[in-house]
């Protein structure tokens, strides 16, 4: 655990033990499956993260703007409702959304500890320093690690507001999402709350534009996952041999992103000793982004042992933020706390 130079009482950064990389295993399983797939978490190397930041600034990609606008509109109400002693943000990144919540906390006289949880040590420290300069009352307890594996490291006690924003829950299948939120719920006491961001189902045209921007940034972001495999696993993918494909799967209510082979060819992955054949037109699914209704969010929360307490929706194109609590009668590791 390390303290920030110059502000030893205001920032502590806890670097959690690294887990062995699952990249090799995931790639072997995904690319030898029928149909082929890759986990979307491998998009986010440095180049991928920069591309995604640029995507969020495009006119077509509405979720970031819609969520930020809605969060600004409801932040004071949420902070007044929960009055958290700790604001935990899973996947905090540059902490833009936390800044909105912390400004609202200041206006409401709420003095909470900010707990950013992120895989990037440098990003976490950079954003923490900026927040400490802006909020002279703030204390930060940073957690550098993978929230998929280190949820038990979240601070216990007090009143916690756990923020899982950006529509990231949509990258999980329903079963995976319920399991993940259930792990969060299992740590909740009576005063803890979850603030969840979910993109809502809307017209095919709006969704298609959001994932097929005119500048081709989403296409470059999609193909970047192949460069990650080349660098990390000694693969010889030629990204330009694959076309970006993103479409709405209406029955599943989800956007799917794929890479489609422009021609038949074979790829070698040296570190795995694999040769992967591709037929012309064959695809690798690289991401799902599920879209929700209020009913499907409530169903997901119920599967996780949570119940909806407040529901907020942005103007079109619609995005939702919800506040939920542990369902009455559900078991909790903090029961009676």
C-alpha positions as CSV (number, residue, x, y, z in Angstrom):
1,X,0.0,0.0,0.0
2,X,1.5,3.3,-1.1
3,X,0.7,6.9,-0.1
4,X,0.9,9.8,-2.5
5,X,3.9,12.1,-2.1
6,X,2.8,15.5,-0.8
7,X,-0.6,14.3,0.4
8,X,0.1,11.3,2.7
9,X,-3.2,11.6,4.5
10,X,-5.5,12.0,1.5
11,X,-4.5,9.3,-1.0
12,X,-3.6,5.7,-0.5
13,X,-3.1,3.4,-3.5
14,X,-3.4,-0.3,-2.8
15,X,-1.9,-2.4,-5.6
16,X,-3.5,-5.8,-5.5
17,X,-1.7,-9.1,-6.5
18,X,-1.6,-9.6,-10.2
19,X,-3.4,-12.7,-11.5
20,X,-1.8,-14.9,-14.2
21,X,-2.9,-13.7,-17.6
22,X,-5.8,-15.7,-19.1
23,X,-5.1,-14.4,-22.6
24,X,-3.5,-17.6,-24.0
25,X,-6.3,-19.8,-22.6
26,X,-9.1,-17.5,-23.8
27,X,-7.7,-17.2,-27.3
28,X,-7.2,-20.9,-27.6
29,X,-10.7,-21.7,-26.5
30,X,-12.3,-18.9,-28.5
31,X,-10.5,-19.3,-31.8
32,X,-10.9,-23.1,-31.9
33,X,-14.7,-22.8,-31.1
34,X,-17.4,-22.8,-33.7
35,X,-18.3,-20.0,-34.3
36,X,-15.1,-18.2,-33.3
37,X,-15.0,-15.6,-30.6
38,X,-12.7,-13.4,-28.5
39,X,-13.3,-11.7,-25.1
40,X,-13.8,-8.0,-25.5
41,X,-11.6,-7.2,-22.5
42,X,-8.6,-7.6,-24.7
43,X,-9.5,-4.5,-26.7
44,X,-8.1,-2.3,-24.1
45,X,-4.4,-2.0,-24.4
46,X,-3.0,1.5,-24.6
47,X,-3.9,1.9,-28.3
48,X,-7.3,0.5,-27.8
49,X,-8.1,2.7,-24.9
50,X,-7.1,5.8,-26.8
51,X,-9.3,4.7,-29.7
52,X,-12.2,4.1,-27.4
53,X,-11.8,7.6,-25.9
54,X,-12.0,9.0,-29.5
55,X,-15.1,6.9,-30.2
56,X,-16.8,8.4,-27.2
57,X,-16.3,11.9,-28.7
58,X,-17.9,11.1,-32.1
59,X,-21.3,12.4,-33.0
60,X,-22.7,8.9,-33.6
61,X,-21.7,7.3,-30.2
62,X,-24.4,8.7,-27.9
63,X,-24.0,6.5,-24.7
64,X,-21.2,8.5,-23.1
65,X,-22.9,11.8,-23.6
66,X,-26.4,10.5,-22.6
67,X,-25.1,8.9,-19.4
68,X,-23.0,12.0,-18.4
69,X,-25.9,14.3,-19.0
70,X,-28.3,12.1,-17.0
71,X,-25.8,11.7,-14.2
72,X,-25.3,15.4,-13.9
73,X,-29.1,15.8,-13.7
74,X,-29.6,13.3,-10.9
75,X,-26.3,13.3,-9.0
76,X,-27.5,15.6,-6.2
77,X,-30.7,13.5,-5.7
78,X,-28.7,10.3,-5.6
79,X,-26.1,11.7,-3.1
80,X,-28.8,13.1,-0.9
81,X,-30.7,9.8,-1.0
82,X,-27.7,7.6,-0.2
83,X,-25.3,10.0,1.7
84,X,-22.5,7.5,1.1
85,X,-19.4,7.3,3.3
86,X,-17.6,5.6,0.4
87,X,-18.1,6.1,-3.4
88,X,-16.7,3.0,-5.1
89,X,-16.3,3.2,-8.9
90,X,-15.6,-0.1,-10.7
91,X,-13.5,0.7,-13.9
92,X,-12.8,4.3,-12.9
93,X,-10.6,5.2,-15.8
94,X,-10.1,9.0,-15.9
95,X,-12.8,9.5,-13.2
96,X,-15.0,11.9,-15.3
97,X,-18.2,10.4,-13.9
98,X,-16.9,10.3,-10.4
99,X,-16.2,14.1,-10.7
100,X,-19.9,14.7,-11.4
101,X,-20.9,12.7,-8.3
102,X,-18.2,14.3,-6.1
103,X,-19.3,17.8,-7.1
104,X,-22.9,16.8,-6.1
105,X,-21.6,15.4,-2.8
106,X,-19.9,18.7,-2.1
107,X,-23.1,20.7,-2.8
108,X,-25.1,18.3,-0.5
109,X,-22.5,18.4,2.3
110,X,-21.6,14.7,1.8
111,X,-18.0,13.9,2.7
112,X,-17.2,10.5,1.2
113,X,-14.0,8.6,0.5
114,X,-13.6,7.9,-3.2
115,X,-12.5,4.4,-4.0
116,X,-11.5,4.1,-7.7
117,X,-11.0,0.5,-8.8
118,X,-9.0,0.2,-12.1
119,X,-6.4,-2.0,-13.8
120,X,-4.2,1.0,-14.7
121,X,-2.0,2.2,-11.9
122,X,-0.9,5.3,-13.8
123,X,-4.4,6.3,-14.8
124,X,-5.7,5.9,-11.3
125,X,-2.9,8.0,-9.8
126,X,-3.3,10.7,-12.4
127,X,-7.0,11.0,-12.0
128,X,-6.7,10.9,-8.2
129,X,-4.3,13.8,-8.1
130,X,-6.6,15.9,-10.3
131,X,-9.6,15.2,-8.0
132,X,-7.5,16.0,-4.8
133,X,-6.7,19.4,-6.4
134,X,-10.3,20.1,-7.1
135,X,-11.8,18.8,-3.8
136,X,-9.9,19.9,-0.7
137,X,-12.1,17.7,1.5
138,X,-11.6,14.5,-0.5
139,X,-9.8,11.4,0.5
140,X,-9.0,8.7,-2.0
141,X,-8.3,5.0,-1.5
142,X,-7.3,3.6,-4.9
143,X,-7.5,-0.1,-5.7
144,X,-5.3,-1.2,-8.6
145,X,-6.5,-4.6,-9.8
146,X,-9.1,-6.5,-11.7
147,X,-12.6,-6.1,-10.3
148,X,-13.6,-9.4,-11.9
149,X,-11.4,-11.1,-9.3
150,X,-10.8,-8.6,-6.4
151,X,-14.3,-7.5,-5.4
152,X,-13.7,-8.6,-1.8
153,X,-11.1,-5.8,-1.6
154,X,-13.8,-3.1,-1.6
155,X,-13.9,-1.3,1.7
156,X,-16.4,-2.7,4.2
157,X,-18.6,-0.8,6.7
158,X,-20.3,2.6,6.4
159,X,-22.7,3.4,3.6
160,X,-21.3,2.5,0.2
161,X,-22.4,3.6,-3.2
162,X,-21.0,1.2,-5.8
163,X,-21.0,2.8,-9.2
164,X,-20.8,0.5,-12.3
165,X,-21.4,2.8,-15.2
166,X,-20.9,3.2,-18.9
167,X,-23.3,0.4,-19.8
168,X,-20.4,-2.1,-19.2
169,X,-22.9,-4.6,-17.7
170,X,-24.1,-5.0,-21.3
171,X,-20.9,-6.8,-22.2
172,X,-21.9,-9.7,-20.0
173,X,-24.5,-12.3,-20.9
174,X,-27.5,-12.3,-18.6
175,X,-26.1,-15.2,-16.6
176,X,-22.7,-13.6,-16.3
177,X,-24.1,-10.2,-15.4
178,X,-26.4,-11.7,-12.7
179,X,-23.4,-13.6,-11.3
180,X,-21.2,-10.5,-11.2
181,X,-23.9,-8.3,-9.7
182,X,-24.7,-11.1,-7.2
183,X,-21.1,-11.0,-6.0
184,X,-21.5,-7.3,-5.3
185,X,-24.9,-7.8,-3.6
186,X,-23.5,-10.5,-1.4
187,X,-21.2,-7.9,0.3
188,X,-24.1,-5.4,0.8
189,X,-25.5,-4.2,4.1
190,X,-28.8,-2.4,4.6
191,X,-27.3,1.0,3.7
192,X,-25.3,0.1,0.6
193,X,-26.5,0.9,-2.9
194,X,-25.6,0.1,-6.5
195,X,-25.7,2.8,-9.2
196,X,-25.9,1.0,-12.5
197,X,-25.7,2.4,-16.0
198,X,-27.6,0.5,-18.8
199,X,-28.1,1.5,-22.4
200,X,-31.7,1.1,-23.4
201,X,-33.0,-0.7,-26.5
202,X,-33.8,1.7,-29.4
203,X,-34.1,1.8,-33.1
204,X,-31.8,-0.3,-35.3
205,X,-30.7,2.9,-37.2
206,X,-29.5,4.7,-34.1
207,X,-27.7,1.7,-32.8
208,X,-26.1,0.9,-36.2
209,X,-24.7,4.5,-36.4
210,X,-23.3,4.3,-32.9
211,X,-21.2,1.2,-33.7
212,X,-20.3,2.1,-37.3
213,X,-19.0,5.7,-37.1
214,X,-18.1,7.6,-40.3
215,X,-14.5,8.1,-39.3
216,X,-13.9,4.3,-39.0
217,X,-12.7,4.6,-35.4
218,X,-14.9,1.7,-34.2
219,X,-13.5,-0.4,-37.1
220,X,-10.0,0.4,-36.1
221,X,-10.8,-0.3,-32.4
222,X,-12.3,-3.7,-33.4
223,X,-9.2,-4.7,-35.5
224,X,-6.8,-3.6,-32.8
225,X,-7.6,-6.8,-30.8
226,X,-5.7,-8.7,-33.6
227,X,-2.7,-6.5,-33.0
228,X,-2.8,-7.4,-29.3
229,X,-2.7,-11.1,-30.2
230,X,0.2,-10.5,-32.6
231,X,2.2,-8.7,-29.9
232,X,1.3,-10.9,-27.0
233,X,1.1,-14.4,-28.5
234,X,3.3,-14.2,-31.6
235,X,0.3,-14.4,-34.0
236,X,0.6,-13.2,-37.6
237,X,-2.9,-11.7,-38.1
238,X,-3.0,-9.1,-40.9
239,X,-5.8,-6.8,-39.5
240,X,-6.7,-5.4,-42.9
241,X,-7.7,-8.9,-44.0
242,X,-10.7,-8.6,-41.7
243,X,-13.7,-6.2,-42.1
244,X,-15.5,-4.6,-39.2
245,X,-19.1,-5.8,-38.8
246,X,-21.5,-4.5,-36.1
247,X,-25.3,-5.2,-36.1
248,X,-28.3,-5.5,-33.9
249,X,-29.3,-9.1,-33.0
250,X,-32.9,-8.3,-32.3
251,X,-33.9,-11.6,-30.7
252,X,-31.1,-11.2,-28.1
253,X,-31.5,-7.4,-27.9
254,X,-27.8,-6.9,-28.3
255,X,-25.3,-5.3,-30.6
256,X,-22.7,-7.8,-31.8
257,X,-19.3,-6.8,-33.1
258,X,-17.5,-9.2,-35.4
259,X,-14.4,-9.3,-37.6
260,X,-15.2,-10.9,-40.9
261,X,-12.5,-12.5,-43.1
262,X,-12.3,-10.8,-46.5
263,X,-10.7,-14.0,-48.0
264,X,-9.8,-17.5,-47.1
265,X,-6.5,-17.8,-45.2
266,X,-4.7,-19.3,-42.3
267,X,-3.3,-17.6,-39.2
268,X,-0.4,-18.9,-37.1
269,X,-0.3,-18.3,-33.3
270,X,3.3,-19.2,-32.5
271,X,3.0,-19.2,-28.7
272,X,0.1,-21.6,-28.7
273,X,1.4,-23.8,-31.5
274,X,-1.9,-23.2,-33.4
275,X,-2.8,-22.8,-37.0
276,X,-6.3,-21.2,-37.4
277,X,-8.0,-21.5,-40.8
278,X,-10.5,-18.9,-41.9
279,X,-13.0,-19.3,-44.7
280,X,-14.0,-16.2,-46.7
281,X,-16.8,-14.5,-44.8
282,X,-16.2,-16.3,-41.6
283,X,-16.3,-14.1,-38.5
284,X,-14.8,-13.8,-35.0
285,X,-17.3,-12.3,-32.5
286,X,-15.4,-9.8,-30.5
287,X,-18.1,-8.1,-28.4
288,X,-21.7,-8.1,-27.3
289,X,-23.4,-5.0,-26.0
290,X,-26.8,-5.9,-24.6
291,X,-29.5,-3.3,-24.7
292,X,-32.1,-3.2,-21.9
293,X,-35.7,-2.2,-20.9
294,X,-36.8,-1.4,-17.4
295,X,-38.3,-4.9,-17.2
296,X,-35.0,-6.6,-18.2
297,X,-33.0,-4.5,-15.8
298,X,-35.4,-5.4,-12.9
299,X,-35.1,-9.1,-13.9
300,X,-31.3,-8.9,-13.9
301,X,-31.3,-7.2,-10.5
302,X,-33.7,-9.8,-9.1
303,X,-31.4,-12.6,-10.4
304,X,-28.5,-11.0,-8.5
305,X,-30.5,-10.6,-5.2
306,X,-31.1,-6.9,-5.7
307,X,-34.2,-4.8,-6.0
308,X,-34.8,-1.5,-7.9
309,X,-35.1,1.6,-5.7
310,X,-34.9,4.4,-8.2
311,X,-35.0,4.6,-12.1
312,X,-33.8,7.5,-14.2
313,X,-33.9,7.8,-18.0
314,X,-32.2,10.4,-20.3
315,X,-33.9,12.2,-23.1
316,X,-33.5,10.4,-26.5
317,X,-31.4,8.6,-27.3
318,X,-32.3,6.9,-24.0
319,X,-29.9,5.7,-21.4
320,X,-30.9,4.6,-17.9
321,X,-29.3,4.9,-14.4
322,X,-30.7,2.9,-11.6
323,X,-30.2,2.8,-7.9
324,X,-30.8,-0.6,-6.2
325,X,-30.4,-2.2,-2.8
326,X,-30.0,-5.8,-1.5
327,X,-33.4,-7.5,-1.9
328,X,-35.3,-7.9,1.4
329,X,-34.9,-11.4,2.7
330,X,-31.7,-12.1,0.6
331,X,-28.6,-13.4,2.3
332,X,-25.6,-11.2,2.7
333,X,-22.1,-11.6,4.1
334,X,-22.7,-8.3,6.0
335,X,-26.2,-9.3,7.3
336,X,-26.8,-7.5,10.5
337,X,-23.8,-5.2,10.0
